[in-house]
Amino acid sequence: MEILVCVKRVPDTSENEIVINSDGNDIERDDLVYSVNEWDNYAVEEAIQIVDKVGGSVTVVTVGDDESEEVLRREMAMGANNGLLLTDDAFEGSDGKGIATILKGAVEKGNYDLILTGAQADEGAAQVGGMLAAMLDYPYASLVNLIEVGDGTLKVGREIEGGNQEMNEIALPCVLSIQTGINEPRYVGIRGIRKVASVEIPELSAADLGVDAGAIGAGAAKVKRVDYFVPDTGEGAEMLTGSTEEIIGKLIEYLKAKGGLK
């Protein structure tokens, strides 16, 4: 099975103090520590496990600049077979639809049975996987936490509201957005990173992908970030103490006083 996994280089919130820039439309990005998006790590691990069972190869792809190559090498050290860097000045400022358009070009350059994305990335929109599937006219499932490979199909489990599980059968080729917890991503050691340090990673531009530069980038973006702010700090939380029955009683009275219960 040929699997393409879309990954993204994002600020590592555990290693950075996030500060809003002076224009209020982004974060300060100078000197930030970056890493691969957490959800994407689970998608790559799942792809590797599938290939270990049924054969094939895993290709990781990202849209970005030369610095984004580091996340491709990290995922190749993890076990992905190939990397693909989509880079072009025309990509700068693309919204979710623009990114999906660029990735569609990469999918159509290959012959993939399965395309995986993380359930969401740093901006939390959770939209690129669904948009990509729609553009390709492929079946799609989001928040996937179980995959079983069949003959030309996949049995897919999804996390839905209320902690319930939904099971679906999906024909290949398809696009799936992977939820955290589907597996345990393997540790990447220094030896693995050194092993892929000199591997050549192809770079593809808009022209290479057959993507119209006018359909992507900031000029084509329908969604633009106009404001970025830290919410005002409210009053501290009130901790309820006592036995379970006492806490329940206090909570009911509190909700009644605030108009939540009548």
N, C-alpha and C positions, 0 to 999 in steps of 0.2 A: 504494500500500500504506500502510495506517495502522499506525504502529508506536508502541508505548508502551515507554519505557525507564525502569526503576526506578533511581533514584540515591540516594546517601546522603551526608550531611555528616559527615566523620570528622576526628579530630585528624590533623594533618600531622606525621608522625613525623620528617620531615627538618627541621622548624622548631621542634620542641618537645623539651624534656627531660621524659620521662615519669616521673612520681613516683606511687607508691601512696598513697592517702589514709589517714587515721588509722584508719579503721574496717576497712581491709584488704579492701574489697569493690568498689573502683573505683579509677580514677586521679584525681588532682587535675585538675579541668577548668577552674579559674579561669585566665584569661589564656592559654589554649591558642590556637594558630593552627589554624584549620580549613580543609579543602579538600574537594573531591569525592573519593570513594573511587576509587582508581586503576583497578580493574577496570571500574567504571561508565563511566569515560572511554572505554575501548575499546568498550563496548557502544553508547554514544552515537555515536561515530565510525562504527561499523559501520552503525547505523541511518541516519545521514546519507548514507553511501555507497550504501546500498540504494535510498533514495528518489531520489538523484541519477540512478540507473540506470533505475528503473521508475516513478518518480513517487509522489506521496502526501505524507504529512507525518509529522513526528516530534514526539511529545509526551513531555516528561520529567516524572516524578512523584517526589515524595519525601514521606516521613512525618517530621514534625518540628515545630519551633516556627517563629516568624517569622524567626529567624536562618537557618533552612534555606533560605529563599528565595534566598540568595546563590548556592547551588550550582545552583539552577534557572536563574538569570540567566546564570551562567557557561556552562552547557551550551547555553542559547539563543544566547549570543554565539558559541558554537562552530558553531551552525547548526541547532539544534533549533527547530521552529516554535512550539511552545507549551509552557507550564509549568503544573504543577498541584501545589498544596501541600495535603497532607492534614494537618490540624492540629486537635487537640482535647485538652483535659486528660485525657480518658478514654484516650488512646493511651499515656500515660506508663507506662513499666514493662512494655510488651508484650514477650513473648518472640518467637522466630521465627515460631511459629504465629500469634500475634497480629498481627504485621506482615503476614504473608501474608493474613490475614483482611481487614485494612484495605485492602491493595492489590487484593484480589479485588473489593471494593466499587467501587474506582476503575475497574477493567477493565470491570465490568458497567455502569458509567455511560456508557461509550463504545462504539465499534464498531471494535475493533482486530483487525488480521489477525495481528500478531506482537507478542509481549511479550518484551523483553530485560531481563536483569539482569546484574550483574557475577557472576563465578564465586564470589566471596566478598566479605566486607566486613571491617571492622576487627576483629570478634570471631572471624573465621575459621571460623564454623560451616558456611558454604556450604549453607544449608538453605532459605532463603526461596524461591528460584526453584522448587525441586522441590515444596515445599509448596503454592505458588501454583498450579502446574500441576495438582497432584492435586485441589485444591479446585475448579478450573475444569473438570476432566476434559479437559484439553488434553494433547496429546503434549508430551514434554519431552526435552531433551538438555542435558547439563552439559559444562563444559570445552570449549566450542565454539571452534574456531580456523579454521573455514572455512565460509562460507555462499554458496551459489549459488542464485539464485531461479529457480524453474520455474513451470509453469502450475498454480497452486493448491498447489504443494508447494515444499519447500526441500531441496536437497542439503546435508547438514551433516557437517562433519568434526569429530571429537572427538580430543583428546589422551588416550591411555590408557596403562596401565602399560608400562614398558620403552621409552618413547619411540616407541611405535607409534601409527598413525593408524587410526581407525575411521570409515567413511563410512556415512551413513544417509540415507534419504529420509523426510521428515516432512511430513505434511499440515498445511495452515493451517486455522484458527488454531493456534498453538503457543507454547510458552514455551521460551526458550533462555537458558542462563547462559554468558556470554562470558568466554573466557580471555584474559589479556594476550598480546600478540604477534600477535593476529589482524590488526592494522593498525597504523598510526602515527597516533595522535590529533593533530589539527591544532592549531597554535598559536592561542591566543586573545589578541588584541591589545586595547589600550585602546579603540580605535575601535569594535570589536564590542561591548564591555561597555557603552560609553556609548549605543550604538544601542538596547539592550534595557533600559536603566536605568529607563525610564518605562513600559514595557509592563506592563499589568495582568495579574497572575497570580491566577487564581481560587483560593479557599480552600474546602475542603470538610471538614465535621465528620463525626462518626460518624452523626449524624442524616441529613445530606445523602447519605451513602453507603449508608444503610440497614443500618448495622452495629450489632448489639446491643452496647451498652457493657459488658454483663456478660460478653461473650465475648472481650474484649480487656483490655489494661492489666495492671497488676501483680496485681490480684486473680484474674485468669484465667490468669496465667502458670504453666505446668507446669515451666518451667526457670528457676531463680533462681541468680544468682551469689552464692555464700556465702563465697568466699575469693579473694584476688587477691594474688599475691606474686612477688617476684623470685627466681629460682632461686639457690641458693648457688653461689658461684664455686668451681669445682673446680681441680685442678692444671692447669698450663699444658700446651699441646699439645707433643708431642715431634716435632721435625722430623727426618725421615730424609734423609740426604745420601749422595752418591755417584752412581755410574752407575745406569742403570735396573735392571740385573741385581743390583747391590748393594742397591739399595733394596728390590727384590722379596724378596731373600733375608732382609734384616733384618725386613721386614714379616711374612714367614712365621714366622720365629723368635719374633717378638713375639706373634703370634696363638697359636702353640703354647704359649708361656709363660703366656698369659692364659686358656688353655682354649678358645680359639676354633677351634683345629685340633688334630687328633690324628694 
